[in-house]
Amino acid sequence: MSDIAKLGHTLTVIDQAALSVIFEPQSEERRAALCALIREHGPVMAEEYSLADIEIWRKKILGIAGEIVATATARQGGWSRVHLGLIVSYRRTMRGFIAKVLAALP
């Protein structure tokens, strides 16, 4: 699998996990699974690609993914309605960035 194909696959898997959390934000299992995927696939997302069109979006994905993991780590054991709303907002934002990158991949 080429590097670009790996990136596409990684973003698709993370996008699907983010969508499952949006549908059920109270699920600790789904939130943990998304964070695990972000950590596992972080190196693929962090790689430099020679496609100028996707670099800005890839970097934005890395930033928001880091915020998702940091928020989830800080909130283990206690989620208020406000924090659940914030995490859903982060995931929606990340999904928008992922859509931009997937649309630009060759």
N, CA, C and O atoms as CSV, one atom per row, in Angstrom:
chain,resi,resn,atom,element,x,y,z
A,1,MET,N,N,0.850,-1.171,0.000
A,1,MET,CA,C,0.000,0.000,0.000
A,1,MET,C,C,0.898,1.238,0.000
A,1,MET,O,O,1.839,1.325,0.789
A,2,SER,N,N,0.609,2.188,-0.879
A,2,SER,CA,C,1.416,3.406,-0.938
A,2,SER,C,C,1.164,4.284,0.288
A,2,SER,O,O,0.192,4.094,1.019
A,3,ASP,N,N,2.055,5.241,0.494
A,3,ASP,CA,C,1.906,6.143,1.633
A,3,ASP,C,C,0.598,6.925,1.556
A,3,ASP,O,O,-0.076,7.121,2.567
A,4,ILE,N,N,0.245,7.365,0.360
A,4,ILE,CA,C,-0.995,8.125,0.167
A,4,ILE,C,C,-2.199,7.232,0.446
A,4,ILE,O,O,-3.177,7.684,1.041
A,5,ALA,N,N,-2.142,5.981,0.026
A,5,ALA,CA,C,-3.242,5.044,0.285
A,5,ALA,C,C,-3.363,4.778,1.783
A,5,ALA,O,O,-4.472,4.667,2.306
A,6,LYS,N,N,-2.217,4.674,2.481
A,6,LYS,CA,C,-2.239,4.482,3.940
A,6,LYS,C,C,-2.902,5.672,4.627
A,6,LYS,O,O,-3.699,5.505,5.550
A,7,LEU,N,N,-2.565,6.868,4.167
A,7,LEU,CA,C,-3.168,8.071,4.739
A,7,LEU,C,C,-4.678,8.060,4.519
A,7,LEU,O,O,-5.448,8.343,5.437
A,8,GLY,N,N,-5.093,7.735,3.311
A,8,GLY,CA,C,-6.524,7.664,3.011
A,8,GLY,C,C,-7.233,6.650,3.881
A,8,GLY,O,O,-8.318,6.918,4.398
A,9,HIS,N,N,-6.625,5.482,4.046
A,9,HIS,CA,C,-7.217,4.431,4.881
A,9,HIS,C,C,-7.281,4.881,6.339
A,9,HIS,O,O,-8.308,4.716,6.998
A,10,THR,N,N,-6.195,5.443,6.837
A,10,THR,CA,C,-6.133,5.910,8.220
A,10,THR,C,C,-7.219,6.948,8.490
A,10,THR,O,O,-7.936,6.856,9.487
A,11,LEU,N,N,-7.338,7.928,7.610
A,11,LEU,CA,C,-8.324,8.980,7.810
A,11,LEU,C,C,-9.749,8.443,7.734
A,11,LEU,O,O,-10.629,8.915,8.455
A,12,THR,N,N,-9.981,7.470,6.876
A,12,THR,CA,C,-11.311,6.871,6.767
A,12,THR,C,C,-11.669,6.136,8.056
A,12,THR,O,O,-12.789,6.261,8.550
A,13,VAL,N,N,-10.732,5.375,8.600
A,13,VAL,CA,C,-10.976,4.638,9.842
A,13,VAL,C,C,-11.238,5.607,11.002
A,13,VAL,O,O,-12.160,5.394,11.790
A,14,ILE,N,N,-10.442,6.654,11.107
A,14,ILE,CA,C,-10.621,7.637,12.173
A,14,ILE,C,C,-11.935,8.388,11.985
A,14,ILE,O,O,-12.636,8.666,12.958
A,15,ASP,N,N,-12.268,8.713,10.750
A,15,ASP,CA,C,-13.528,9.397,10.457
A,15,ASP,C,C,-14.726,8.566,10.901
A,15,ASP,O,O,-15.663,9.099,11.496
A,16,GLN,N,N,-14.703,7.282,10.622
A,16,GLN,CA,C,-15.798,6.398,11.024
A,16,GLN,C,C,-15.905,6.314,12.553
A,16,GLN,O,O,-17.006,6.314,13.103
A,17,ALA,N,N,-14.768,6.243,13.222
A,17,ALA,CA,C,-14.783,6.201,14.691
A,17,ALA,C,C,-15.313,7.518,15.264
A,17,ALA,O,O,-16.068,7.518,16.236
A,18,ALA,N,N,-14.914,8.636,14.658
A,18,ALA,CA,C,-15.403,9.942,15.120
A,18,ALA,C,C,-16.915,10.042,14.938
A,18,ALA,O,O,-17.610,10.571,15.805
A,19,LEU,N,N,-17.419,9.543,13.832
A,19,LEU,CA,C,-18.861,9.566,13.587
A,19,LEU,C,C,-19.600,8.738,14.632
A,19,LEU,O,O,-20.667,9.140,15.096
A,20,SER,N,N,-19.049,7.594,15.005
A,20,SER,CA,C,-19.717,6.764,16.015
A,20,SER,C,C,-19.777,7.474,17.363
A,20,SER,O,O,-20.731,7.287,18.119
A,21,VAL,N,N,-18.767,8.288,17.673
A,21,VAL,CA,C,-18.779,9.047,18.929
A,21,VAL,C,C,-19.790,10.190,18.852
A,21,VAL,O,O,-20.450,10.508,19.841
A,22,ILE,N,N,-19.908,10.803,17.680
A,22,ILE,CA,C,-20.898,11.875,17.507
A,22,ILE,C,C,-22.298,11.330,17.747
A,22,ILE,O,O,-23.130,11.997,18.362
A,23,PHE,N,N,-22.561,10.116,17.262
A,23,PHE,CA,C,-23.879,9.516,17.441
A,23,PHE,C,C,-24.145,9.109,18.890
A,23,PHE,O,O,-25.290,9.113,19.343
A,24,GLU,N,N,-23.078,8.759,19.613
A,24,GLU,CA,C,-23.246,8.329,21.002
A,24,GLU,C,C,-22.105,8.894,21.858
A,24,GLU,O,O,-21.211,8.156,22.271
A,25,PRO,N,N,-22.141,10.221,22.122
A,25,PRO,CA,C,-21.030,10.860,22.830
A,25,PRO,C,C,-20.843,10.384,24.275
A,25,PRO,O,O,-19.756,10.544,24.831
A,26,GLN,N,N,-21.859,9.813,24.884
A,26,GLN,CA,C,-21.733,9.344,26.262
A,26,GLN,C,C,-20.958,8.032,26.372
A,26,GLN,O,O,-20.564,7.644,27.472
A,27,SER,N,N,-20.736,7.350,25.263
A,27,SER,CA,C,-20.075,6.052,25.279
A,27,SER,C,C,-18.576,6.195,25.532
A,27,SER,O,O,-17.820,6.646,24.671
A,28,GLU,N,N,-18.174,5.804,26.725
A,28,GLU,CA,C,-16.755,5.839,27.075
A,28,GLU,C,C,-15.951,4.912,26.164
A,28,GLU,O,O,-14.819,5.227,25.797
A,29,GLU,N,N,-16.530,3.780,25.803
A,29,GLU,CA,C,-15.844,2.820,24.928
A,29,GLU,C,C,-15.547,3.435,23.565
A,29,GLU,O,O,-14.448,3.278,23.034
A,30,ARG,N,N,-16.525,4.132,23.002
A,30,ARG,CA,C,-16.319,4.741,21.680
A,30,ARG,C,C,-15.298,5.865,21.738
A,30,ARG,O,O,-14.460,5.997,20.845
A,31,ARG,N,N,-15.368,6.680,22.794
A,31,ARG,CA,C,-14.387,7.761,22.937
A,31,ARG,C,C,-12.981,7.184,23.095
A,31,ARG,O,O,-12.031,7.682,22.490
A,32,ALA,N,N,-12.851,6.138,23.905
A,32,ALA,CA,C,-11.540,5.504,24.114
A,32,ALA,C,C,-11.023,4.874,22.818
A,32,ALA,O,O,-9.832,4.948,22.518
A,33,ALA,N,N,-11.924,4.257,22.059
A,33,ALA,CA,C,-11.517,3.627,20.792
A,33,ALA,C,C,-11.009,4.680,19.808
A,33,ALA,O,O,-10.013,4.457,19.120
A,34,LEU,N,N,-11.688,5.823,19.742
A,34,LEU,CA,C,-11.228,6.888,18.848
A,34,LEU,C,C,-9.859,7.400,19.281
A,34,LEU,O,O,-8.971,7.580,18.448
A,35,CYS,N,N,-9.685,7.632,20.559
A,35,CYS,CA,C,-8.378,8.103,21.048
A,35,CYS,C,C,-7.275,7.086,20.754
A,35,CYS,O,O,-6.159,7.459,20.391
A,36,ALA,N,N,-7.592,5.811,20.911
A,36,ALA,CA,C,-6.610,4.759,20.611
A,36,ALA,C,C,-6.235,4.768,19.128
A,36,ALA,O,O,-5.066,4.607,18.778
A,37,LEU,N,N,-7.226,4.956,18.265
A,37,LEU,CA,C,-6.942,5.020,16.822
A,37,LEU,C,C,-6.079,6.232,16.489
A,37,LEU,O,O,-5.150,6.141,15.685
A,38,ILE,N,N,-6.390,7.359,17.107
A,38,ILE,CA,C,-5.594,8.568,16.855
A,38,ILE,C,C,-4.152,8.337,17.282
A,38,ILE,O,O,-3.222,8.700,16.562
A,39,ARG,N,N,-3.965,7.737,18.448
A,39,ARG,CA,C,-2.593,7.461,18.912
A,39,ARG,C,C,-1.886,6.457,18.009
A,39,ARG,O,O,-0.717,6.638,17.668
A,40,GLU,N,N,-2.592,5.406,17.624
A,40,GLU,CA,C,-2.004,4.355,16.789
A,40,GLU,C,C,-1.611,4.873,15.413
A,40,GLU,O,O,-0.548,4.531,14.894
A,41,HIS,N,N,-2.466,5.693,14.827
A,41,HIS,CA,C,-2.235,6.149,13.456
A,41,HIS,C,C,-1.598,7.539,13.384
A,41,HIS,O,O,-1.459,8.111,12.302
A,42,GLY,N,N,-1.217,8.070,14.532
A,42,GLY,CA,C,-0.574,9.380,14.560
A,42,GLY,C,C,0.636,9.491,13.644
A,42,GLY,O,O,0.772,10.494,12.944
A,43,PRO,N,N,1.523,8.493,13.622
A,43,PRO,CA,C,2.686,8.588,12.740
A,43,PRO,C,C,2.313,8.707,11.257
A,43,PRO,O,O,2.979,9.425,10.510
A,44,VAL,N,N,1.266,8.015,10.831
A,44,VAL,CA,C,0.842,8.115,9.429
A,44,VAL,C,C,0.338,9.527,9.148
A,44,VAL,O,O,0.631,10.102,8.099
A,45,MET,N,N,-0.424,10.081,10.095
A,45,MET,CA,C,-0.952,11.440,9.893
A,45,MET,C,C,0.150,12.487,9.988
A,45,MET,O,O,0.037,13.555,9.388
A,46,ALA,N,N,1.210,12.198,10.729
A,46,ALA,CA,C,2.292,13.163,10.933
A,46,ALA,C,C,3.308,13.174,9.793
A,46,ALA,O,O,4.107,14.104,9.685
A,47,GLU,N,N,3.283,12.153,8.948
A,47,GLU,CA,C,4.238,12.099,7.836
A,47,GLU,C,C,4.042,13.279,6.899
A,47,GLU,O,O,2.925,13.759,6.705
A,48,GLU,N,N,5.136,13.734,6.328
A,48,GLU,CA,C,5.073,14.787,5.312
A,48,GLU,C,C,4.750,14.134,3.970
A,48,GLU,O,O,5.361,13.134,3.593
A,49,TYR,N,N,3.808,14.698,3.270
A,49,TYR,CA,C,3.443,14.197,1.944
A,49,TYR,C,C,3.749,15.285,0.934
A,49,TYR,O,O,3.719,16.469,1.267
A,50,SER,N,N,4.036,14.904,-0.272
A,50,SER,CA,C,4.432,15.882,-1.290
A,50,SER,C,C,3.232,16.464,-2.035
A,50,SER,O,O,3.360,16.924,-3.170
A,51,LEU,N,N,2.088,16.440,-1.401
A,51,LEU,CA,C,0.885,17.002,-2.005
A,51,LEU,C,C,0.536,18.299,-1.282
A,51,LEU,O,O,-0.053,18.280,-0.201
A,52,ALA,N,N,0.901,19.411,-1.880
A,52,ALA,CA,C,0.719,20.714,-1.234
A,52,ALA,C,C,-0.733,20.973,-0.858
A,52,ALA,O,O,-0.998,21.632,0.147
A,53,ASP,N,N,-1.675,20.468,-1.644
A,53,ASP,CA,C,-3.095,20.726,-1.388
A,53,ASP,C,C,-3.577,20.161,-0.064
A,53,ASP,O,O,-4.515,20.694,0.529
A,54,ILE,N,N,-2.955,19.097,0.405
A,54,ILE,CA,C,-3.456,18.464,1.630
A,54,ILE,C,C,-2.667,18.828,2.880
A,54,ILE,O,O,-3.131,18.567,3.990
A,55,GLU,N,N,-1.509,19.412,2.734
A,55,GLU,CA,C,-0.645,19.635,3.895
A,55,GLU,C,C,-1.298,20.493,4.969
A,55,GLU,O,O,-1.206,20.152,6.148
A,56,ILE,N,N,-1.945,21.576,4.616
A,56,ILE,CA,C,-2.569,22.437,5.621
A,56,ILE,C,C,-3.686,21.693,6.349
A,56,ILE,O,O,-3.833,21.828,7.563
A,57,TRP,N,N,-4.475,20.905,5.607
A,57,TRP,CA,C,-5.577,20.159,6.223
A,57,TRP,C,C,-5.048,19.024,7.090
A,57,TRP,O,O,-5.608,18.729,8.146
A,58,ARG,N,N,-3.972,18.392,6.644
A,58,ARG,CA,C,-3.363,17.319,7.431
A,58,ARG,C,C,-2.860,17.870,8.757
A,58,ARG,O,O,-3.026,17.236,9.798
A,59,LYS,N,N,-2.249,19.039,8.723
A,59,LYS,CA,C,-1.749,19.651,9.952
A,59,LYS,C,C,-2.900,20.057,10.869
A,59,LYS,O,O,-2.783,19.960,12.090
A,60,LYS,N,N,-4.002,20.507,10.292
A,60,LYS,CA,C,-5.174,20.846,11.104
A,60,LYS,C,C,-5.757,19.587,11.750
A,60,LYS,O,O,-6.193,19.618,12.900
A,61,ILE,N,N,-5.762,18.483,11.003
A,61,ILE,CA,C,-6.238,17.210,11.563
A,61,ILE,C,C,-5.373,16.815,12.752
A,61,ILE,O,O,-5.895,16.406,13.789
A,62,LEU,N,N,-4.065,16.932,12.613
A,62,LEU,CA,C,-3.157,16.597,13.718
A,62,LEU,C,C,-3.449,17.453,14.944
A,62,LEU,O,O,-3.454,16.953,16.069
A,63,GLY,N,N,-3.690,18.730,14.727
A,63,GLY,CA,C,-3.970,19.632,15.843
A,63,GLY,C,C,-5.256,19.281,16.563
A,63,GLY,O,O,-5.277,19.200,17.791
A,64,ILE,N,N,-6.319,19.073,15.820
A,64,ILE,CA,C,-7.604,18.767,16.446
A,64,ILE,C,C,-7.583,17.369,17.057
A,64,ILE,O,O,-8.217,17.139,18.087
A,65,ALA,N,N,-6.867,16.438,16.441
A,65,ALA,CA,C,-6.743,15.090,17.016
A,65,ALA,C,C,-6.029,15.172,18.366
A,65,ALA,O,O,-6.398,14.478,19.313
A,66,GLY,N,N,-5.018,16.013,18.444
A,66,GLY,CA,C,-4.321,16.208,19.715
A,66,GLY,C,C,-5.243,16.794,20.777
A,66,GLY,O,O,-5.172,16.409,21.945
A,67,GLU,N,N,-6.105,17.721,20.377
A,67,GLU,CA,C,-7.072,18.305,21.315
A,67,GLU,C,C,-8.072,17.256,21.798
A,67,GLU,O,O,-8.445,17.242,22.971
A,68,ILE,N,N,-8.499,16.389,20.903
A,68,ILE,CA,C,-9.447,15.330,21.276
A,68,ILE,C,C,-8.822,14.419,22.324
A,68,ILE,O,O,-9.445,14.117,23.342
A,69,VAL,N,N,-7.599,13.985,22.076
A,69,VAL,CA,C,-6.922,13.089,23.022
A,69,VAL,C,C,-6.666,13.807,24.343
A,69,VAL,O,O,-6.872,13.226,25.409
A,70,ALA,N,N,-6.219,15.062,24.289
A,70,ALA,CA,C,-5.942,15.813,25.523
A,70,ALA,C,C,-7.213,16.021,26.336
A,70,ALA,O,O,-7.195,15.871,27.558
A,71,THR,N,N,-8.310,16.363,25.678
A,71,THR,CA,C,-9.573,16.573,26.382
A,71,THR,C,C,-10.068,15.275,26.995
A,71,THR,O,O,-10.523,15.255,28.139
A,72,ALA,N,N,-9.979,14.194,26.237
A,72,ALA,CA,C,-10.425,12.897,26.753
A,72,ALA,C,C,-9.575,12.459,27.938
A,72,ALA,O,O,-10.100,11.909,28.907
A,73,THR,N,N,-8.285,12.693,27.872
A,73,THR,CA,C,-7.386,12.311,28.955
A,73,THR,C,C,-7.670,13.139,30.214
A,73,THR,O,O,-7.666,12.610,31.325
A,74,ALA,N,N,-7.914,14.423,30.032
A,74,ALA,CA,C,-8.172,15.305,31.162
A,74,ALA,C,C,-9.521,15.026,31.822
A,74,ALA,O,O,-9.701,15.308,33.007
A,75,ARG,N,N,-10.449,14.484,31.078
A,75,ARG,CA,C,-11.809,14.297,31.573
A,75,ARG,C,C,-12.138,12.861,31.956
A,75,ARG,O,O,-13.307,12.546,32.179
A,76,GLN,N,N,-11.165,12.002,32.038
A,76,GLN,CA,C,-11.463,10.611,32.397
A,76,GLN,C,C,-12.183,10.568,33.736
A,76,GLN,O,O,-11.723,11.123,34.734
A,77,GLY,N,N,-13.309,9.903,33.727
A,77,GLY,CA,C,-14.066,9.733,34.960
A,77,GLY,C,C,-15.171,10.737,35.172
A,77,GLY,O,O,-16.037,10.514,36.018
A,78,GLY,N,N,-15.180,11.840,34.436
A,78,GLY,CA,C,-16.232,12.817,34.648
A,78,GLY,C,C,-16.496,13.677,33.441
A,78,GLY,O,O,-15.659,14.498,33.064
A,79,TRP,N,N,-17.645,13.503,32.832
A,79,TRP,CA,C,-18.017,14.267,31.645
A,79,TRP,C,C,-19.305,15.030,31.923
A,79,TRP,O,O,-20.338,14.437,32.232
A,80,SER,N,N,-19.231,16.334,31.809
A,80,SER,CA,C,-20.436,17.137,31.935
A,80,SER,C,C,-21.038,17.318,30.542
A,80,SER,O,O,-20.413,16.982,29.536
A,81,ARG,N,N,-22.221,17.836,30.501
A,81,ARG,CA,C,-22.899,18.096,29.234
A,81,ARG,C,C,-22.072,19.046,28.359
A,81,ARG,O,O,-21.992,18.879,27.142
A,82,VAL,N,N,-21.465,20.037,28.999
A,82,VAL,CA,C,-20.632,21.008,28.274
A,82,VAL,C,C,-19.430,20.314,27.644
A,82,VAL,O,O,-19.114,20.562,26.480
A,83,HIS,N,N,-18.757,19.452,28.396
A,83,HIS,CA,C,-17.580,18.765,27.863
A,83,HIS,C,C,-17.963,17.794,26.750
A,83,HIS,O,O,-17.221,17.640,25.780
A,84,LEU,N,N,-19.111,17.142,26.882
A,84,LEU,CA,C,-19.561,16.253,25.807
A,84,LEU,C,C,-19.840,17.055,24.539
A,84,LEU,O,O,-19.523,16.613,23.435
A,85,GLY,N,N,-20.431,18.227,24.703
A,85,GLY,CA,C,-20.684,19.096,23.548
A,85,GLY,C,C,-19.396,19.543,22.891
A,85,GLY,O,O,-19.303,19.595,21.665
A,86,LEU,N,N,-18.402,19.867,23.704
A,86,LEU,CA,C,-17.105,20.289,23.180
A,86,LEU,C,C,-16.447,19.165,22.393
A,86,LEU,O,O,-15.930,19.392,21.300
A,87,ILE,N,N,-16.464,17.980,22.931
A,87,ILE,CA,C,-15.805,16.856,22.263
A,87,ILE,C,C,-16.522,16.507,20.958
A,87,ILE,O,O,-15.874,16.145,19.977
A,88,VAL,N,N,-17.852,16.612,20.937
A,88,VAL,CA,C,-18.597,16.376,19.693
A,88,VAL,C,C,-18.236,17.451,18.664
A,88,VAL,O,O,-18.090,17.154,17.479
A,89,SER,N,N,-18.096,18.683,19.112
A,89,SER,CA,C,-17.697,19.767,18.207
A,89,SER,C,C,-16.310,19.512,17.618
A,89,SER,O,O,-16.096,19.699,16.421
A,90,TYR,N,N,-15.369,19.084,18.466
A,90,TYR,CA,C,-14.029,18.752,17.975
A,90,TYR,C,C,-14.101,17.660,16.912
A,90,TYR,O,O,-13.432,17.742,15.882
A,91,ARG,N,N,-14.901,16.656,17.163
A,91,ARG,CA,C,-14.985,15.533,16.228
A,91,ARG,C,C,-15.624,15.955,14.912
A,91,ARG,O,O,-15.199,15.510,13.846
A,92,ARG,N,N,-16.616,16.790,14.977
A,92,ARG,CA,C,-17.233,17.299,13.732
A,92,ARG,C,C,-16.222,18.116,12.941
A,92,ARG,O,O,-16.141,18.003,11.718
A,93,THR,N,N,-15.454,18.935,13.643
A,93,THR,CA,C,-14.419,19.735,12.980
A,93,THR,C,C,-13.394,18.822,12.315
A,93,THR,O,O,-13.022,19.030,11.161
A,94,MET,N,N,-12.943,17.814,13.050
A,94,MET,CA,C,-11.968,16.881,12.498
A,94,MET,C,C,-12.532,16.172,11.268
A,94,MET,O,O,-11.819,15.981,10.284
A,95,ARG,N,N,-13.793,15.785,11.317
A,95,ARG,CA,C,-14.407,15.106,10.179
A,95,ARG,C,C,-14.427,16.019,8.953
A,95,ARG,O,O,-14.235,15.547,7.833
A,96,GLY,N,N,-14.656,17.312,9.150
A,96,GLY,CA,C,-14.619,18.259,8.039
A,96,GLY,C,C,-13.234,18.349,7.421
A,96,GLY,O,O,-13.095,18.392,6.199
A,97,PHE,N,N,-12.198,18.379,8.274
A,97,PHE,CA,C,-10.822,18.415,7.779
A,97,PHE,C,C,-10.494,17.130,7.023
A,97,PHE,O,O,-9.864,17.172,5.967
A,98,ILE,N,N,-10.922,15.992,7.564
A,98,ILE,CA,C,-10.675,14.703,6.910
A,98,ILE,C,C,-11.331,14.675,5.537
A,98,ILE,O,O,-10.729,14.195,4.576
A,99,ALA,N,N,-12.541,15.176,5.431
A,99,ALA,CA,C,-13.244,15.204,4.140
A,99,ALA,C,C,-12.455,16.011,3.106
A,99,ALA,O,O,-12.392,15.633,1.937
A,100,LYS,N,N,-11.856,17.125,3.540
A,100,LYS,CA,C,-11.044,17.947,2.624
A,100,LYS,C,C,-9.835,17.157,2.112
A,100,LYS,O,O,-9.526,17.193,0.921
A,101,VAL,N,N,-9.161,16.450,3.008
A,101,VAL,CA,C,-7.974,15.690,2.607
A,101,VAL,C,C,-8.375,14.524,1.699
A,101,VAL,O,O,-7.753,14.310,0.659
A,102,LEU,N,N,-9.398,13.779,2.080
A,102,LEU,CA,C,-9.805,12.633,1.262
A,102,LEU,C,C,-10.229,13.070,-0.140
A,102,LEU,O,O,-9.976,12.362,-1.116
A,103,ALA,N,N,-10.873,14.235,-0.241
A,103,ALA,CA,C,-11.291,14.727,-1.549
A,103,ALA,C,C,-10.091,15.124,-2.412
A,103,ALA,O,O,-10.170,15.065,-3.639
A,104,ALA,N,N,-8.986,15.525,-1.786
A,104,ALA,CA,C,-7.804,15.980,-2.518
A,104,ALA,C,C,-6.815,14.863,-2.843
A,104,ALA,O,O,-5.895,15.063,-3.637
A,105,LEU,N,N,-6.998,13.681,-2.232
A,105,LEU,CA,C,-6.056,12.584,-2.494
A,105,LEU,C,C,-6.216,12.074,-3.929
A,105,LEU,O,O,-7.323,12.002,-4.463
A,106,PRO,N,N,-5.073,11.721,-4.538
A,106,PRO,CA,C,-5.145,11.194,-5.915
A,106,PRO,C,C,-5.726,9.787,-5.956
A,106,PRO,O,O,-5.854,9.204,-7.032
